[in-house]
Amino acid sequence: MRLLIQLIFLSLCVAVLAPSSSAEPLDMDQLLPKDEQTPAADSDQDPESAPPEVEGAAVTPSPPTPEAQTPSAAPEPAVPATTPHRGDVLTLPAPSPSVSVTLPGRGMKKPEVEAKFGTPIEKVDPVGKPPISRWVYKDFTVFFENDVVLHAVVNEP
């Protein structure tokens, strides 16, 4: 499976990065590391004219042809300049101006948060096990597990 994935990946890389000007098929043995090259039967070869397989005989791959070893003289660009790009366009909102907000630190207790930042606008009741509650302030929200700060986040404007 790993070999198949490497083969597909390498053939795609070669096709995209260095396409040849002719329609020659790629020699996959040139793409694989030497230790992973495997002899493969030619699908174009007539099965009757193929040499008979002898049990226990070693099969040696034929050497690549000279034209398969030489790169083409002038490779074409991978993507023509006139080809329009396809796909979705993602438009992101402009980043809001950075506001410096002091947040409660992880591990602070509820009384410490209330003493330092004041009474929150809203106290949301705990949910789940362990009980997670949150306090909403004007600029940020604090999440608690029991009465200990887990996380604090800046509210979106």
HELIX and SHEET records of a PDB file:
HELIX    1   1 ARG A    2  LEU A   17  1                                  16    
HELIX    2   2 MET A   28  LEU A   31  1                                   4    
HELIX    3   3 LYS A   34  GLU A   36  5                                   3    
HELIX    4   4 PRO A   66  GLN A   69  1                                   4    
HELIX    5   5 LYS A  110  PHE A  117  1                                   8    
SHEET    1   A 4 GLU A 122  VAL A 127  0                                        
SHEET    2   A 4 ILE A 132  VAL A 136 -1                                        
SHEET    3   A 4 PHE A 140  GLU A 145 -1                                        
SHEET    4   A 4 VAL A 148  VAL A 154 -1                                        
END                                                                             
